[in-house]
Amino acid sequence: MRSAVDALVRLANQQRELVAQACVSMAADLGEAPPPLSDPPTDEQLSEACSLARAAVATAMEQAGCSSIEITAGECTPDQAAQASCQEACAGAEACLTCCDEVAPYQVTCTLSTVTVDTPDVTLQTTLEENLPAVYLVVVQCELLLDLSLLVAEQSVGVLGLAASTPPCDEEYGAEVMNLFTEAVDASVSVSVLVDVSAELFGSLNCSGSAP
């Protein structure tokens, strides 16, 4: 389970930081005052920053008009280095190597999408073209993130059952399992927040013509 949780936490943290910073940049470029981000940013900061960005973008589009947005999606390819590192850490242990094989489809390297915006508002055009690719990466990786969350959830059921049957004398092992489960839950919540804010942001893009 550790390999799957690590992969989920890594993806969730990377995406949260990218999207939060993109939303802060869009909001600030369009005249809002987003709160500073902690390192790493929290889910609450992500939601607040992207709500500001969504409102600012909608207002700017309503005022300036927008004819089109074209998106060329990026691609994800297997991260061979991550897989090799996982296998090396197993030191030949068969069960560990099996876990590495299970998470291999989720260890990927992705290129950002290309966004082209047709609007007379140069500031709006620039900030969308610079920052929407990071947000769209969640769309590209959505199925990957959700499948990995499901894998972690399935593994958690078995691990929690094992922890419940752990003898009282092995409290340290039980605590380790529960900490791992907590990491998995937190990362899954982050994935849900990421998917929601990204969908809301793209859903609010009204780019179909000139300003009234």
Secondary structure, DSSP 8 states (H G I E B T S, - for coil): -HHHHHHHHHHHHHHHHHHHHHHHHHHHHTT-------SS--HHHHHHHHHHHHHHHHHHHHHHEE-EEEEE---EEE-HHHHHHHHHHHTT-HHHHHHHHHHGGG-EEE---EEEEE-S-HHHHHHHHHHHHHHHHHHHHHHHHHHHHHHHHHHHHHHHHHHHTS-GGGHHHHHHHHHHHHHHHHHHHHHHHHHHHHHHHHHT---SEE--
